[in-house]
């Protein structure tokens, strides 16, 4: 079940992108395609959403969107460096104007002292602009962390249109 607030955010974002001729792509790890699912839950979203990449494994990050394995080895899959590379790869492998990426530890397990449960790294690539990234530690259970991740990803896109 997608929270109504996320659907409202997605609908508003899609309308703004549509008005400016912006197409979107997503590259998702910890959300497993939830950002794309929220966007495509809105009827008519196909004129804005080009594609979504679910790159849950390191191999998928490498094979589908070109994240170099040495980058993953050096920084870990949950890092701003990898989030930036994911966004760049999604942008390069799509017709999108903007690509957003997320990689994180949604829990309940898998966290460490350096990378706790709730840590999510975001990337955003926009044609003709430097790639940006953010790092957040989000609270809540797995579902809450994933929903907060979607909300932040939509906000990052909104800030760039």
C-alpha positions in Angstrom: 0.0 0.0 0.0 1.4 3.3 -1.0 0.8 6.2 1.4 -1.6 8.9 0.1 1.0 11.6 0.8 3.5 9.9 -1.5 0.9 9.6 -4.3 0.0 13.3 -3.9 3.7 14.2 -4.1 4.2 12.0 -7.1 1.2 13.5 -8.9 2.4 17.0 -8.3 5.9 16.2 -9.4 4.8 14.4 -12.6 2.6 17.5 -13.5 5.6 19.8 -13.0 7.9 17.5 -15.1 5.3 17.2 -17.8 4.9 21.0 -18.0 8.7 21.3 -18.5 9.2 18.3 -20.8 11.3 16.5 -18.2 11.7 12.7 -18.3 12.7 10.7 -15.3 14.7 7.5 -14.6 15.3 5.8 -11.3 18.1 3.5 -10.1 17.1 1.8 -6.8 18.7 -0.6 -4.4 17.2 -0.4 -0.9 13.7 0.6 -2.2 13.6 -2.2 -4.7 11.7 -0.2 -7.3 9.4 1.6 -4.9 10.2 5.1 -6.3 9.3 3.9 -9.8 6.2 2.2 -8.4 5.0 5.4 -6.7 5.5 7.4 -9.9 3.9 4.9 -12.1 0.9 4.5 -9.8 -0.3 7.7 -11.3 -2.3 7.3 -14.5 -0.5 8.9 -17.5 2.9 8.8 -16.0 4.4 7.1 -19.0 5.0 10.5 -20.7 7.4 11.4 -17.8 8.8 8.2 -16.4 11.2 6.6 -18.9 12.5 3.6 -16.9 13.5 2.3 -13.6 16.5 0.1 -12.7 16.3 -2.2 -9.7 19.9 -2.8 -8.8 19.7 -4.6 -5.5 23.0 -6.5 -5.9 26.4 -5.2 -6.6 26.5 -7.2 -9.8 23.2 -5.5 -11.0 24.7 -2.1 -10.2 27.7 -3.0 -12.4 25.9 -4.8 -15.2 22.8 -2.7 -15.6 24.0 0.8 -14.9 27.8 0.6 -15.2 28.8 1.2 -11.6 32.5 0.1 -11.5 33.1 -2.8 -9.2 36.3 -1.2 -7.9 34.2 1.8 -6.8 31.8 -0.5 -4.9 34.8 -2.4 -3.3 36.5 0.8 -2.3 33.5 2.6 -0.8 30.8 0.0 -0.2 27.5 -0.2 -2.0 26.0 2.2 0.5 28.0 5.3 -0.2 27.5 8.7 -1.8 30.2 7.7 -4.4 28.1 4.7 -5.5 24.8 6.7 -5.4 26.4 9.3 -7.7 27.6 6.6 -10.1 24.1 4.9 -10.0 22.4 8.2 -11.0 25.0 8.8 -13.8 24.6 5.3 -15.1 20.8 5.5 -15.1 20.9 8.9 -16.9 23.3 7.5 -19.5 21.2 4.4 -20.1 17.9 6.2 -20.5 16.1 9.0 -22.4 15.7 10.8 -19.1 16.6 14.4 -18.3 16.9 13.6 -14.6 17.9 10.3 -12.9 17.6 9.7 -9.1 19.3 6.9 -7.3 19.1 5.4 -3.8 21.2 2.9 -1.9 21.0 2.1 1.7 20.4 -0.1 4.7 16.6 -0.4 5.2 16.9 -3.0 8.0 15.9 -4.5 10.3 19.4 -6.1 10.0 22.5 -5.4 8.1 23.6 -2.2 9.8 27.0 -1.5 11.3 28.4 1.3 13.5 29.7 3.0 10.3 26.6 2.3 8.2 23.6 2.0 10.6 20.1 0.8 9.7 18.4 3.8 8.2 21.5 5.1 6.3 20.5 6.0 2.8 22.7 7.6 0.1 20.9 9.5 -2.7 22.3 10.6 -6.1 20.8 12.9 -8.7 22.1 13.3 -12.2 20.6 16.0 -14.5 21.7 16.5 -18.1 24.3 19.3 -18.2 24.7 19.6 -14.5 27.1 18.2 -11.9 25.9 15.1 -10.1 24.7 15.7 -6.6 24.4 13.4 -3.6 23.1 13.3 -0.1 23.5 11.1 2.9 20.7 10.7 5.5 20.1 8.4 8.4 16.3 7.9 8.5 14.4 6.6 11.4 11.7 3.9 11.7 11.1 0.4 10.7 11.9 -1.0 7.2 8.7 0.2 5.7 9.1 3.7 7.2 12.7 4.0 6.0 11.7 3.0 2.5 8.8 5.4 2.5 11.0 8.3 3.8 13.5 7.4 1.1 10.9 7.7 -1.6 9.8 11.1 -0.2 13.3 12.4 -0.1 14.0 11.2 -3.7 10.9 12.9 -5.0 11.9 16.1 -3.1 15.4 16.0 -4.7 13.9 15.8 -8.2 11.4 18.6 -7.4 14.3 20.8 -6.4 15.9 20.4 -9.8 12.9 21.1 -12.1 
